[in-house]
Amino acid sequence: MGSLTGKVAIVTGAARGIGAATAYRLASDGAHVVVADRRTELGEAAAAAIDGETPGSARFEELDVTSEAAWREVVEVATGWAGGVDALVNCAGIIRVAPIAALDLDTFRKVLDANLVGTFLGIQAVIPSMRARGGGSIVTLSSPQGIEGRDGFAAYASSKFAVRGLTKCAAIELGPFGIRVNAVVPGPTRTAMTERKGWTDDDYDLAYGLYPLGRMAQADEIAAMCRFLVSDESSFCTGADFIVDGGVTAGKPREAPREAGDAE
């Protein structure tokens, strides 16, 4: 793939998980990256690691993705620091699991605010800078629960289905300005968000072992797709879902493997 040298990217949720892996991957190819997150200590550490270990550069900026004013400030910082914004990767998000009958309105709205409203505000905030620079790339993050439902995931699935719709509308509206907008659909990924207290590696293998690739993703595998969509290698890609889920949405899981000697 071509170098990202000279490109300026904002990555949200970049203090850990997929966001941190994506910020590191972009800087590894020479990009200037704004590491944006609410977690100050982790975010500063992530930015410092990028500065010390990659040919690119990074700076941390605290960001509440649900705040319109905070978004304006981060874009202003990126412009003052590195000249503008060429790419936005919206990795920030939260999960809350509860059946609809027990799901309170505050929790439902909190998930929508973080996952959907935060993505909307980010897209809106970077448009002027990207137009001034002649184009850019925006990457949103959906989920397999943005393609199919799941028990207990009403709030999360609602937000992730909506992110895909927002992505396609943004691609249509922003295409004439050279701004591409695509959604990445990561499957189950080993991050702090998906960590289950008390689970061992065997527990994770058992939970995901019957899906086609039989494992969870590593964060850098999702970051690789984000990096592709930021780069000029994806110059004719917009309005699309890029599914990196290990086959989760391909169909129903395999049956448990038969023991030796089982009848066919």
C-alpha positions as CSV (number, residue, x, y, z in Angstrom):
1,M,0.0,0.0,0.0
2,G,1.0,3.6,-0.6
3,S,2.5,5.7,2.2
4,L,0.3,7.9,4.4
5,T,3.1,10.4,4.9
6,G,1.6,13.9,5.1
7,K,-1.9,12.8,5.8
8,V,-3.6,14.0,9.0
9,A,-6.1,11.7,10.8
10,I,-8.3,11.9,13.8
11,V,-9.0,8.6,15.5
12,T,-11.6,8.4,18.2
13,G,-11.6,5.8,21.0
14,A,-7.9,5.8,20.4
15,A,-6.7,5.2,23.9
16,R,-7.2,1.4,23.7
17,G,-8.5,-1.4,21.6
18,I,-9.3,-1.0,17.9
19,G,-8.9,2.8,18.1
20,A,-5.4,2.5,19.6
21,A,-4.4,-0.1,17.0
22,T,-5.7,2.0,14.2
23,A,-3.9,5.1,15.3
24,Y,-0.7,3.2,15.6
25,R,-1.1,1.6,12.2
26,L,-1.8,4.9,10.5
27,A,1.3,6.5,12.1
28,S,3.4,3.5,11.2
29,D,2.8,4.5,7.6
30,G,3.8,8.1,8.3
31,A,0.5,9.8,9.2
32,H,0.0,12.6,11.8
33,V,-2.6,11.2,14.1
34,V,-4.8,13.0,16.7
35,V,-5.4,10.4,19.4
36,A,-8.8,11.4,20.7
37,D,-10.5,9.8,23.7
38,R,-12.0,10.6,27.1
39,R,-9.3,8.5,28.9
40,T,-6.6,11.0,29.4
41,E,-3.9,8.8,30.9
42,L,-4.3,5.9,28.4
43,G,-4.6,8.3,25.5
44,E,-1.4,10.2,26.4
45,A,0.4,6.9,26.7
46,A,-0.9,5.7,23.3
47,A,0.2,9.0,21.7
48,A,3.7,8.7,23.4
49,A,4.1,5.2,22.1
50,I,3.3,6.3,18.5
51,D,5.7,9.2,18.7
52,G,8.5,6.9,20.0
53,E,8.0,3.9,17.8
54,T,6.7,5.0,14.4
55,P,7.7,7.3,11.6
56,G,4.5,9.3,12.0
57,S,3.6,11.6,14.9
58,A,0.7,11.8,17.4
59,R,-0.8,14.1,19.9
60,F,-3.5,13.3,22.4
61,E,-6.7,15.4,22.7
62,E,-9.4,14.7,25.2
63,L,-12.7,14.3,23.4
64,D,-16.3,13.7,24.4
65,V,-17.7,12.5,21.1
66,T,-21.2,13.6,22.1
67,S,-20.2,17.2,22.4
68,E,-20.4,19.4,19.3
69,A,-18.1,22.0,20.9
70,A,-15.5,19.4,21.7
71,W,-15.5,18.2,18.1
72,R,-14.9,21.7,16.8
73,E,-12.0,22.1,19.2
74,V,-10.4,18.9,18.1
75,V,-10.6,19.8,14.4
76,E,-9.2,23.2,15.2
77,V,-6.3,21.6,17.0
78,A,-5.6,19.2,14.1
79,T,-5.7,22.1,11.7
80,G,-3.3,24.2,13.8
81,W,-1.0,21.3,14.4
82,A,-0.8,19.7,11.0
83,G,-2.7,21.8,8.6
84,G,-6.1,20.1,8.4
85,V,-7.9,16.8,8.4
86,D,-7.6,14.1,5.7
87,A,-9.1,11.2,7.6
88,L,-11.5,10.5,10.4
89,V,-11.8,7.0,11.9
90,N,-14.8,6.8,14.4
91,C,-13.8,4.0,16.7
92,A,-15.4,5.3,20.0
93,G,-18.4,3.3,21.2
94,I,-20.0,1.6,24.1
95,I,-22.1,-1.6,24.6
96,R,-24.9,-2.1,27.1
97,V,-26.7,-5.5,27.2
98,A,-30.2,-5.8,28.5
99,P,-33.5,-7.2,27.3
100,I,-35.9,-4.6,25.9
101,A,-38.4,-5.1,28.8
102,A,-35.6,-4.2,31.3
103,L,-33.8,-1.5,29.2
104,D,-34.2,1.9,30.7
105,L,-34.5,5.0,28.5
106,D,-31.4,6.7,29.8
107,T,-29.2,3.6,28.9
108,F,-30.8,3.4,25.5
109,R,-30.1,7.1,24.8
110,K,-26.6,6.8,26.2
111,V,-25.7,4.1,23.7
112,L,-27.2,6.0,20.8
113,D,-25.4,9.2,21.8
114,A,-22.0,7.5,22.0
115,N,-22.3,5.3,19.0
116,L,-24.5,7.2,16.6
117,V,-24.7,10.9,17.6
118,G,-20.9,10.9,18.2
119,T,-20.3,9.5,14.7
120,F,-22.7,12.1,13.2
121,L,-21.0,15.0,15.0
122,G,-17.6,13.7,13.9
123,I,-18.6,13.5,10.2
124,Q,-20.2,17.0,10.4
125,A,-17.2,18.5,12.1
126,V,-14.5,17.4,9.5
127,I,-16.4,18.3,6.4
128,P,-15.1,21.9,6.0
129,S,-11.5,20.9,6.5
130,M,-11.7,17.9,4.1
131,R,-13.4,20.1,1.5
132,A,-10.6,22.7,1.8
133,R,-8.0,20.0,1.3
134,G,-9.8,18.6,-1.8
135,G,-11.2,15.5,-0.2
136,G,-10.7,12.9,2.5
137,S,-11.8,9.6,3.9
138,I,-14.2,9.0,6.8
139,V,-14.4,5.5,8.4
140,T,-17.3,4.6,10.7
141,L,-17.5,1.4,12.8
142,S,-20.6,-0.7,12.7
143,S,-20.9,-4.3,14.0
144,P,-22.4,-7.7,13.0
145,Q,-25.2,-6.4,15.3
146,G,-25.6,-3.6,12.7
147,I,-26.5,-6.3,10.2
148,E,-28.5,-8.8,12.3
149,G,-30.2,-8.6,15.6
150,R,-29.2,-10.3,18.8
151,D,-30.9,-11.1,22.1
152,G,-30.3,-8.3,24.7
153,F,-28.6,-6.0,22.2
154,A,-31.5,-3.7,21.3
155,A,-29.7,-0.4,22.1
156,Y,-26.4,-1.5,20.6
157,A,-27.9,-3.0,17.4
158,S,-30.1,0.1,16.9
159,S,-27.1,2.3,17.0
160,K,-25.0,0.2,14.7
161,F,-27.7,-0.3,12.1
162,A,-28.1,3.5,12.1
163,V,-24.4,4.0,11.7
164,R,-24.6,2.1,8.4
165,G,-27.5,4.2,7.2
166,L,-25.7,7.4,8.2
167,T,-22.6,6.2,6.4
168,K,-24.4,5.6,3.1
169,C,-26.2,9.0,3.3
170,A,-22.9,10.8,4.0
171,A,-21.2,9.0,1.1
172,I,-23.9,10.2,-1.3
173,E,-23.8,13.8,0.0
174,L,-20.0,14.1,0.3
175,G,-18.9,12.2,-2.8
176,P,-18.9,15.4,-5.0
177,F,-16.3,16.9,-2.7
178,G,-14.0,14.0,-2.9
179,I,-14.9,12.7,0.5
180,R,-15.3,9.0,0.8
181,V,-17.3,7.4,3.7
182,N,-17.2,3.7,4.5
183,A,-18.2,1.5,7.3
184,V,-16.0,-1.2,8.9
185,V,-17.9,-4.1,10.4
186,P,-15.6,-5.8,12.9
187,G,-16.4,-9.2,14.3
188,P,-15.7,-10.2,17.9
189,T,-12.3,-8.7,18.8
190,R,-10.1,-9.2,21.9
191,T,-10.2,-5.7,23.5
192,A,-11.0,-4.3,26.9
193,M,-14.6,-3.7,25.7
194,T,-15.2,-7.4,25.0
195,E,-13.3,-8.7,28.0
196,R,-15.3,-11.0,30.2
197,K,-14.4,-11.2,33.9
198,G,-13.0,-14.5,34.9
199,W,-12.8,-15.9,31.3
200,T,-9.8,-17.9,30.2
201,D,-8.5,-18.3,26.6
202,D,-10.3,-21.6,26.6
203,D,-13.6,-19.8,27.4
204,Y,-13.1,-17.4,24.5
205,D,-12.3,-20.2,22.2
206,L,-15.4,-22.1,23.2
207,A,-17.6,-19.1,22.7
208,Y,-16.4,-18.3,19.2
209,G,-14.9,-21.6,18.1
210,L,-17.9,-22.7,16.0
211,Y,-17.8,-19.6,13.7
212,P,-15.9,-20.1,10.4
213,L,-12.4,-18.9,11.5
214,G,-13.0,-20.2,15.0
215,R,-11.5,-17.3,17.0
216,M,-11.8,-13.7,17.9
217,A,-9.9,-11.0,15.9
218,Q,-6.9,-9.1,17.2
219,A,-7.3,-5.3,17.1
220,D,-4.6,-4.9,14.5
221,E,-6.5,-7.0,12.1
222,I,-9.4,-4.5,12.2
223,A,-6.9,-1.6,12.0
224,A,-5.6,-3.0,8.8
225,M,-8.9,-2.5,7.1
226,C,-9.3,1.0,8.6
227,R,-5.8,1.8,7.2
228,F,-6.8,0.5,3.7
229,L,-9.9,2.8,3.7
230,V,-7.9,5.8,4.8
231,S,-5.3,5.2,2.0
232,D,-5.5,6.1,-1.6
233,E,-5.6,2.3,-2.3
234,S,-9.3,2.5,-1.7
235,S,-9.8,5.6,-3.9
236,F,-13.0,4.2,-5.6
237,C,-14.6,2.8,-2.4
238,T,-17.4,4.7,-0.8
239,G,-20.8,4.0,0.8
240,A,-19.9,0.4,1.5
241,D,-19.7,-2.0,4.4
242,F,-16.3,-3.7,4.8
243,I,-16.9,-6.8,6.9
244,V,-14.0,-8.1,8.9
245,D,-15.9,-10.5,11.1
246,G,-14.2,-13.9,10.7
247,G,-17.4,-15.2,9.0
248,V,-19.8,-14.4,11.8
249,T,-22.4,-13.0,9.5
250,A,-21.9,-15.7,6.8
251,G,-24.6,-17.9,8.3
252,K,-25.4,-20.1,11.3
253,P,-22.4,-21.4,13.2
254,R,-21.1,-24.9,12.4
255,E,-22.3,-27.8,14.5
256,A,-20.0,-29.0,17.2
257,P,-17.4,-31.3,15.7
258,R,-18.2,-35.0,15.8
259,E,-16.1,-37.3,17.9
260,A,-14.0,-40.0,16.2
261,G,-16.2,-43.0,15.3
262,D,-19.5,-41.0,15.2
263,A,-21.9,-42.3,12.6
264,E,-22.2,-40.1,9.5
